[in-house]
Amino acid sequence: MSTYSATLDSSVPLTSEGLWLRNKAWDLTFISLSAVLVAVPILTYLFANQATDGINTMLRSIGIDFVWDDDASRNLVNGLIALFIGGPHMYATYTRTALEKNFSSKHKWIMVGSIFIPIYVIYFGVTNFQFLITFFFFWASIHIMHQLAYLMECYNRKAKLPPSFFSKFIDYSVVFSSLYPIATYKFVHSQFAIGQNVIYFPDFLKLDFIVYFVWAYFALSIMAFIWKTTQEMKAGIAHYPKIILMSLTVVIAFFIPAFPNLDVAFQGFNAWHSFQYLGLTYYINRLRHEKGEIATPFIDNMSKTPKPWKFYFFNVGLTVMAVVTIGLLIYFKPVLGLSFDQCYYIVVLSFLLMHYLHDHLLFTNFDAVLLKR
């Protein structure tokens, strides 16, 4: 069996290899080189738009009175990513939290707080949708960066020498600032929109100075990171698995906001983030199973080897239930007085924001991932 095959075969005993979280093949497959998934939503959107005339001709030929346009291509991307990867990654969280007896009994406060999230989502989804989407975007950007910070810290704990505070500061500065140079320009000039919804940005912050400051901070961070990495290479202490992840993240995060359709662009980032999360969560659940830490029988059963697809399709099944709910809202939207986007986001954000809340706690548990060498 090849190293790559062994990595994907869940029957292989869990081991930790060098500086990698699990081993080179697993880390590159699920953590770093899965960055290629960023292109999938963007290419799907471009292809669907390119094929607009053909799609409309086909729809007319079979008697369907629907005009395929740019918005339809955007919603196609949202639907596909939500069904096959975004939704499953969101529900995967609950195999460690809401559906896990030990977690729900130990962290009652977070479970109680979770109940209020759908209530607020429904309220603002109906009364102030722009606020809801703006709040979602900022929390989503924090969540994605928090996951990255978690992975970076896990890598730090695998290092030969613990990185200094200054080294960590440079790493976090370059990664966290990479998403905002182009994004800030669009915020300041009221060009940052998710679908048909312009993200709110306070007028008093719509200053060119803000744009210059963000660009300058990012430029300084890049130079500091290159200098630090060069010094680490010379000293023989460079952490290459972490450098690969960080470099890919910085390049992708920087250019993502430049794409004209930001909804589609961020679905690309979401696809990579979600794939990382699914791989990481299943791996953690396997470790929890081996340690006897899972108190819920059917979650424990899903975490046994070799059943990774059972875990995946369980989460797809939950996603399908959400899709059906969205479909019902869309069907009744003339009666409810809701737009398509409201129907979609009210359902999705009710669970997605709970996922964010739970992960802020889960991302403090580094021992869940790390194995002794």
C-alpha positions in Angstrom: 0.0 0.0 0.0 1.4 3.4 -1.0 1.9 6.2 1.6 -1.0 8.2 0.1 -3.4 5.2 0.1 -2.4 4.4 3.7 -3.2 8.0 4.6 -6.7 7.8 3.3 -7.3 4.3 4.7 -8.9 4.8 8.1 -7.9 1.2 9.2 -4.2 2.3 9.4 -3.2 2.9 13.0 -3.0 6.6 14.0 0.6 7.8 14.2 2.3 11.2 14.2 5.1 11.9 11.8 7.7 14.6 12.5 6.5 18.2 12.1 3.3 17.1 10.4 0.0 16.9 12.3 -0.5 13.3 11.3 1.9 12.6 8.4 3.0 14.3 5.2 0.5 12.7 2.9 -2.5 13.4 5.2 -1.5 17.0 5.9 -1.0 17.8 2.3 -4.2 16.1 1.3 -6.5 17.6 3.9 -4.8 20.7 5.2 -2.6 22.4 2.6 -2.9 21.2 -1.0 -6.7 21.0 -0.8 -6.3 24.7 -1.5 -7.0 23.7 -5.2 -10.7 23.5 -4.1 -10.8 27.3 -4.1 -11.0 27.2 -7.9 -14.0 24.8 -8.0 -16.8 27.3 -7.2 -15.2 30.0 -9.3 -14.8 27.8 -12.4 -18.3 26.4 -11.9 -19.7 29.9 -11.8 -17.8 31.0 -14.9 -18.8 27.9 -16.8 -22.5 28.3 -15.9 -22.4 32.0 -17.0 -20.6 31.1 -20.2 -23.3 28.5 -20.9 -26.2 30.9 -20.1 -27.6 30.9 -23.7 -27.5 27.1 -24.0 -29.1 26.6 -20.6 -31.9 29.0 -21.5 -32.5 27.3 -24.8 -32.7 23.9 -23.1 -35.1 25.2 -20.5 -37.4 26.7 -23.1 -37.3 23.4 -25.1 -38.6 21.5 -22.2 -41.3 24.1 -21.3 -39.7 25.6 -18.2 -40.4 29.3 -17.9 -37.2 30.3 -16.1 -34.5 32.7 -17.3 -31.0 31.6 -16.3 -28.8 34.5 -15.4 -25.8 35.6 -13.4 -27.8 35.3 -10.2 -28.9 31.8 -11.0 -25.2 30.8 -11.6 -24.3 32.3 -8.2 -27.1 30.4 -6.5 -26.0 27.2 -8.2 -22.6 27.6 -6.7 -24.0 28.3 -3.3 -26.3 25.3 -3.5 -23.6 22.8 -4.6 -21.0 23.9 -2.1 -23.6 24.0 0.7 -24.8 20.5 -0.1 -21.5 18.6 -0.7 -19.0 20.3 1.6 -20.1 23.5 3.4 -23.2 22.0 5.0 -21.5 18.7 6.0 -18.6 20.6 7.6 -21.0 22.7 9.6 -23.0 19.7 11.0 -19.7 17.8 11.6 -19.2 20.1 14.6 -22.2 18.7 16.3 -20.6 15.2 16.4 -18.3 16.8 19.0 -20.7 19.2 20.7 -24.5 19.1 20.6 -24.7 15.3 19.8 -22.0 14.4 22.3 -23.3 13.7 25.8 -20.0 14.6 27.5 -19.8 18.0 25.8 -23.5 19.0 26.3 -23.4 18.1 30.0 -20.0 19.9 30.6 -20.8 23.0 28.6 -24.4 23.8 29.4 -23.9 27.5 29.1 -22.8 27.2 25.4 -25.7 24.9 24.7 -28.2 27.4 26.2 -26.6 30.2 24.3 -26.9 28.2 21.1 -30.7 28.2 21.4 -30.9 31.9 21.0 -29.0 32.0 17.8 -31.8 30.8 15.5 -34.2 33.2 17.2 -31.9 36.2 16.5 -31.2 34.9 12.9 -34.9 34.7 12.1 -35.7 38.1 13.7 -32.9 40.0 11.9 -33.4 37.9 8.7 -36.9 39.3 8.5 -36.5 42.8 9.9 -32.9 43.8 9.0 -31.4 41.5 6.5 -28.4 43.7 5.7 -27.4 43.7 9.4 -27.6 39.9 9.5 -25.4 39.5 6.4 -22.9 42.0 7.6 -22.7 40.3 11.0 -22.4 36.9 9.3 -19.5 38.1 7.0 -17.4 39.5 9.8 -18.0 36.4 12.1 -17.2 34.1 9.1 -13.9 35.9 8.5 -13.0 35.6 12.2 -14.0 31.9 12.2 -11.9 31.0 9.1 -8.9 32.8 10.6 -9.5 31.2 14.0 -9.4 27.7 12.3 -6.1 28.7 10.6 -4.7 30.0 13.9 -5.6 26.7 15.5 -3.8 24.7 12.8 -0.8 27.1 13.1 -0.6 26.6 16.8 -0.9 22.8 16.4 2.1 23.0 14.1 3.9 25.3 16.5 3.6 22.6 19.2 5.2 20.1 16.8 8.2 22.3 16.3 11.7 21.3 17.4 12.0 24.6 19.3 8.9 26.5 20.6 8.6 29.7 18.5 9.1 33.0 20.3 6.4 35.6 20.9 7.9 37.8 18.1 7.8 34.9 15.7 4.2 34.1 16.4 3.3 37.8 16.1 4.8 38.0 12.6 3.0 34.8 11.6 -0.4 35.9 12.8 0.1 39.4 11.4 0.8 38.3 7.9 -2.0 35.7 7.8 -4.7 37.8 9.5 -4.0 40.9 7.5 -3.9 39.1 4.1 -7.6 39.0 3.7 -8.2 42.8 4.1 -6.1 45.0 1.7 -8.4 44.6 -1.3 -11.4 44.0 0.9 -10.9 47.2 2.7 -10.7 49.2 -0.5 -14.1 47.7 -1.5 -15.6 48.4 1.9 -14.5 52.1 1.8 -15.9 52.5 -1.7 -19.1 50.6 -1.0 -18.2 47.9 -3.5 -18.3 44.9 -1.1 -21.5 43.0 -1.7 -22.6 39.4 -1.0 -25.0 38.5 -3.7 -27.4 41.4 -4.0 -26.6 42.7 -0.5 -24.1 45.4 0.1 -22.2 44.8 3.4 -22.6 47.7 5.8 -19.5 49.7 6.5 -19.7 52.8 8.8 -19.4 56.1 6.9 -16.9 57.5 9.3 -14.5 54.7 8.4 -14.9 55.3 4.6 -11.5 57.1 4.4 -8.6 56.4 2.0 -6.3 56.6 5.1 -7.8 53.3 6.3 -7.0 51.6 3.0 -3.4 52.9 3.0 -3.0 51.8 6.6 -4.2 48.2 5.9 -2.0 47.9 2.8 1.0 49.2 4.7 0.5 46.9 7.6 0.1 43.9 5.2 3.3 44.9 3.3 5.3 45.2 6.5 4.0 41.9 7.7 5.0 40.2 4.4 8.5 41.6 4.5 8.8 40.5 8.2 7.6 37.0 7.4 10.0 36.6 4.5 12.9 37.8 6.6 11.9 35.5 9.5 11.5 32.5 7.3 14.8 33.1 5.6 16.5 33.2 9.0 14.8 30.0 10.2 15.9 28.2 7.0 19.5 29.3 7.6 19.3 28.1 11.2 17.8 24.8 10.1 14.6 25.3 12.2 12.1 26.2 9.5 8.8 24.6 10.0 7.9 23.7 6.4 4.5 22.2 6.9 3.4 25.4 8.6 5.1 27.6 6.0 3.3 25.7 3.2 -0.1 26.3 4.8 0.6 29.9 5.6 1.9 30.8 2.2 -1.0 29.3 0.4 -3.4 31.0 2.8 -1.8 34.4 2.3 -1.9 34.3 -1.5 -5.5 33.0 -1.7 -6.8 35.3 1.1 -5.2 38.3 -0.6 -6.7 37.7 -4.1 -10.1 36.3 -3.1 -11.7 39.8 -2.6 -10.5 40.9 -6.0 -13.0 38.6 -7.8 -16.0 40.6 -9.0 -18.6 38.2 -7.5 -17.6 38.1 -3.9 -20.3 35.5 -2.9 -18.7 33.0 -5.3 -15.2 34.0 -4.4 -15.7 33.4 -0.7 -17.4 30.1 -1.5 -14.0 29.1 -2.9 -12.4 30.0 0.4 -15.2 28.2 2.2 -14.7 25.0 0.1 -11.0 24.8 1.2 -11.9 25.7 4.8 -14.7 23.1 5.0 -12.6 20.3 3.5 -9.9 21.0 6.1 -12.5 20.9 8.8 -14.1 17.7 7.7 -10.8 15.9 7.6 -9.7 17.4 10.9 -13.0 16.6 12.7 -13.1 13.0 11.5 -9.5 12.5 12.5 -10.2 14.0 16.0 -13.3 11.7 16.3 -11.1 8.7 15.5 -8.7 9.8 18.2 -11.5 10.3 20.6 -12.9 6.8 19.8 -9.5 5.2 20.4 -9.2 7.0 23.8 -12.8 6.0 24.7 -13.9 9.6 25.0 -17.1 9.4 22.9 -20.2 8.9 25.1 -22.8 8.9 22.3 -23.0 5.4 20.8 -23.9 6.3 17.2 -21.2 8.9 17.1 -18.7 6.4 18.4 -19.8 3.9 15.8 -19.3 6.5 13.0 -15.8 7.1 14.3 -14.7 3.5 14.1 -12.4 2.3 11.4 -12.9 2.0 8.5 -16.1 4.1 8.1 -15.2 7.7 6.9 -18.0 7.7 4.4 -20.6 6.9 7.1 -19.4 10.1 8.9 -19.6 12.1 5.7 -23.0 10.9 4.5 -24.5 11.4 8.0 -23.6 15.1 7.7 -24.8 15.2 4.1 -28.1 13.8 5.3 -28.5 16.6 7.8 -27.6 19.1 5.0 -30.3 17.6 2.8 -32.9 18.2 5.6 -31.8 21.9 5.7 -32.0 22.1 1.9 -35.6 20.8 2.0 -36.4 23.4 4.6 -34.9 26.1 2.4 -37.0 24.8 -0.5 -40.2 25.0 1.5 -39.4 28.6 2.4 -38.7 29.5 -1.2 -42.0 27.9 -2.3 -43.9 29.9 0.3 -41.9 33.1 -0.1 -44.7 35.1 -1.8 -46.8 34.4 1.2 -44.0 35.0 3.7 -42.8 38.1 1.9 -39.2 36.9 1.8 -36.6 37.1 -0.9 -34.6 34.1 -2.2 -31.5 35.2 -0.2 -33.6 35.6 3.0 -35.0 32.0 2.6 -31.5 30.6 2.1 -29.6 32.5 4.8 -32.2 32.3 7.5 -31.9 28.5 7.5 -28.2 28.3 6.9 -27.2 30.9 9.4 -29.4 29.4 12.1 -27.0 26.4 12.2 -23.8 28.0 10.9 -23.5 30.6 13.6 -24.0 27.9 16.2 -21.1 26.1 14.5 -19.0 29.2 14.9 -19.8 29.6 18.5 -19.0 26.0 19.3 -15.7 26.1 17.4 -14.4 29.1 19.3 -14.4 26.6 22.3 -13.2 23.6 20.3 -10.3 25.6 18.8 -8.8 25.9 22.3 -8.3 22.2 22.6 -4.9 21.4 20.9 -4.5 18.0 22.6 -7.5 16.8 20.5 -5.3 16.7 17.4 -1.7 16.2 18.6 -0.3 12.7 19.2 2.9 11.9 21.0 5.6 11.0 18.5 
